[in-house]
Amino acid sequence: MPPLSTLRLRLLVVSLLTVSFLGALDHTIVSTSLATIAGELGALEHMGWVVVGYTLASTVLLPVLGKLGDVVGPRAVFLTSLVVFLLASLACGFAQTMPWLIGARVLQGMSSAGLQLMSQTIIAQVTSPRERPKYMAVIGAAFPIAILVGPVLGGLITDFWGWQWVFWVNIPVGVAALALALVAVPRIAPGALRRFDIAGAVSFTTALVALVLAVSWVADPALRTATVVAFAAALVAFAAFLLAELRAEEPIVPLRFFANRTIAVGTALSAIIGVGLFSITAYLPTYVQMAYQATATVSGLVPIATVFGMLLSNLASGFLASRTGRYRVYPIVGTALGAVGLTVMALLPVGLPLWAPMAVMFVVGIGTGAFMSLIVTVVQSAAPRSATGTLTATVNIVRQVGATVTTAVIGGVVGFGVAALLPSGLDATALTPQLVQVSDPALQIEVAGIYHDVFAPVFAALAVAYAIGFVVALLMPRGRLADEHDPIASVESVTA
């Protein structure tokens, strides 16, 4: 397609940022209401599935939507996803039971995958590798901004209006975003599809669902047999998926591209982001509410600090990479900061002022934001433009898989760990922050200690994930983003 004018490009960026913000906001605004929702619906042990169901559904559809974006064009996938997302938001607010809410969240997750993926694909199709980082950083800022606004907004809505409005607030924003997208998103010529990789899509879905079920059940002794069966099913399905991708004419996850070290390292770093930070974000407000006896509104301050750092470094690294063309230093420094910050987080004792965890998580956010959006750009620039949607989906898949599986693990650890440590006279299924805050001081201190003891090893494990990411980042080839669209020259090798 011909290059867009400066005005049209800016309008497009505003449109994509608005819609990306909508999808990201729905994930983050729910976090501060999780404990209240679980208490009112009487399902503390299923609390994690409100988050896991959303991320699992979006992950499963990523490879399919990436291929569809290359085949039918990203505009059609983008607009359809937005309409479905709005309908699902309406259904979430009317949920009367936890299964109903989880089902509606699954539908939201499926549609949010199209919003996230097509935003990145459209930007990659209309910009050169050199200018792409700054635009991708702006689009990528949707997630930090959503976390910056979402927790506090979610807390205020939960405290004063009720948790149902956490979902219904999407409707007016979404309608405005849809109107803007209809005008701004250009029509991009689709490619040709000889045969869709049905075997790959089915085996990938089966493997991921089985894996998430297994890690969710692993902490429950009563589900030991089911856990083993689920792990076995996941292993078999992943093996079938790899075999299907090797044989498919047009695989949904093109394994041949991983022979390129830039793509392989960039994809691995994307997974580290999902494992190391995205997985814990939804649980930070619950941790602060219980360990620091904070209200739902105040509990949003810790994730706010995290994503404020993420937002600053995301924008800075994007604009600097566009100016210089160099990108290798950002993931190296970023993973190091993440590892140090999460280690300190694991060692923080209960009872410190709230600014202490805020400062530590700010450092973690700085580190993550330094390569969060940039790494997607680097991978896109190392592959042919005809595979932009597919490669963008692949990078997001590993990030989402890491976040989904780790979120499920954390949810199981928190749910069963807290239930096992609570006093026998306290019902874990009905435990809410409001209940703890009106209890006697001794019980408040005991609950705070329990949540600290449960979360400390979680933070330590995530620090190890970032340390592994640091080693991987050192393997990134030196290079410089080129000014032209030619994929062969998009990433130029340099010796210095």
Phi, psi and omega in degrees: 000153181292153179301144179280149173292162181301318180295316181294322180294319179293321178295322178296316180299318178298318180297311182294323178296318180298314182288322176298321177297322179300311180295319179291323181297322182295332177283318187275329183290338181283336189302318182284347179259359184302311183297320179293316179299313181297321179292316182291324179270000176063045185214059179301321184292343179254009183304318183298336183286342173296326177272313184296320179301321179294309183289325179296313181297318181292326180290317182300322184274350183304309182295323179294315181292325177299316178292319178298323178298323178287332187268309184261353182101139184292335183296315182296317179295320182297309184291320177298318180298322182294318180296315180297322180299318180294319178295321179293324178298321178297318181293324179300318182294335180267005183298134179252342180226163179295318176301321178298312181297316180297320179298317178293324178294325176299316178296321175299316181297320179300316181284328180294332178299320178293323179296312182293310187291315183289331175300314180291322181293317180297316178299318181295329182282336186251004181230162176274161180304324184289319182274346186297320183304320182291323178287322178293327177294322178295314178296318180294342178291348181301318182292311176300320179296320180297320178289326179297320182267321189303308183301315179293316179298317178297321178295315179298316180296317180296318183289327190246331184248332187110150187295338181301325182287348173299327179269321183291340179295342178293333190298305181296322178295319182293321179296317177296320179295322179295317179299319180291320182294323180301329181271320193269327187285121183282162174273121181251129184302127179283166177266189180252137179246122178275318181203128181279142184278076181293318181299320178294318181296316181293314182293323178295316179299314180299315182296315184291317179298315180297320180295316180294320176298318181297312181290336178285329183267348191299332182274355182258111181301330182291341182249027185298315180295316179298324179296315179298317179297318181295317177298318179296318179296320179296318180297315180296317181294322178294322177296318178295324179296313179299318179296319180295321181291326179290333183263340186290143176293318179228081184293150178287336173235097185286099185294335183298333181291341182286355171291340175279120186295327178298315179293318182296313181293317180298321178294319178296319179295326176296322177296323180299322179297316179295316181289315191280329184228313184300330182291328186267344187303316184293338183262350180301314179299320178298318178299315181292320179299319184274319184278335182243007180051043180265156175287169179300323180292312182293329183297341179287351183292326181292309174297332176298315178298319180301309186278341173295317174296319178298317181297313181299311184286330177298312179293317182296313182293324179297313181289323178292321179293324177293326182286317186260334185084353181265148187217345190297324186293332188292314176292331179294309179293321184296315179294325178296315178297321179296317180296316180294315183298315181289331174296315177297321179301322179292334184266351182294128177279155175290145178108349177289159175300154185297337180294339181294303176296331177298314181295319181294315181289337173298318178295318178299319178296319177303314182296316182291316181297336183299334181226009185300306179271328184300322185292330176295317179298317181298316179295316178302321185286346181264004184233162177297149180295333180294343180247022184301310181296318181295315180290321177298321177296319181298316178298319179288330179300309183294326176294316181290321177298315178300315180292318183294310182294315181292324176299318178296319178297313180298318178300318178293317180298315181292311183300306183282327179295314179295316181299323182288331185265344181293151176303149186298333182276358183253126182278112184294329184289339181248014183284121177234158177302323180297321179296318180293320184292337178261004178277174180289155184305324181297318179291323178299316179295320180295316179295320178300317179295322179297313180295324177296315182294330179282321184277333184304311178293335176295312178299320181296319179295322179291329175296321177297321178300317178292326177297320175296320177299325178298316178296318179297319181299328178295339180275353180297126178297146174290140181193176180217132179291135183271168182272340185261170182275348183303116184298332181292330183251011184295323176242109182269132177286142176228155182258344182260000000 
